[in-house]
Amino acid sequence: MMGGTAPRGARMRLRAIPATVAAGQVSLVASNRGWRTHELVVLPLNAGGSAGQRLPDSQGRVDESGSLGEASSSCGADEGDGIRAGTVGWTTVTLAPGRYELVCNLTNHYADGMHQELLVTSS
């Protein structure tokens, strides 16, 4: 079984379906269809910011300050040791209308493209 570390420059992606949800309580289910361990962290986007614009550190990770929730437990809810390949994890968060960034923040995953915007509408 493969761990979560990825080399810098690997092609990775995170896809949210749907990419727009209504405000309120939202359950995010992260299905790991890859072969590395992953996670899903929910971060608010600043006005004018876009997904993928955060500056990763030397480990290819971004600051999780302000995180609203995290799915990183195989077959379980919330934080843990990551979502192993072929399993799911989930978290339930309350989101106000706005724009958020969903990220995998394991080593080099963000830097390698694992981020997507989530739009939360008022209804």
Beta strands, then each sheet from edge to edge (+ up, - down):
strand 1: 20-22
strand 2: 24-31
strand 3: 40-44
strand 4: 69-71
strand 5: 76-77
strand 6: 88-95
strand 7: 98-103
strand 8: 115-121
sheet 1: 1+ 8+ 7- 3+ 4-
sheet 2: 2+ 6- 5-
end
